[in-house]
């Protein structure tokens, strides 16, 4: 019943920006911790950022200062604004809904993912 659908992935050059969006159905994003994860080919999936019900945010050290996560209750979406992109940011990005902190607990729901490629 829960669906999370990511969009906005694409190709950008080093230093460029990209905005990802996660549209949720079956849940209200404001009632969950909403997180973003990424996985590069041959590497494990890693936490990127999350936004909590109170509006506080958390970021992986590798993206802190460059990425911003936000939510829009009216649209029931969660966005990830990425700037100053680097080739190492290349990965499949997935959004997730978590009953507890996405940074510390296994997400309950996952989206299908969207590809982000940063060229050098």
Secondary structure, DSSP 8 states (H G I E B T S, - for coil): --EEEEE--EEEETT--EEEEEEEESS-GGGSEEEEEEE-TTS--EEEEEE-TTS-EEE-TTTTTTEEEEEETTTTEEEEEE-S--GGG-EEEEEEEESS-TTTS--SEE---EEEEEE-
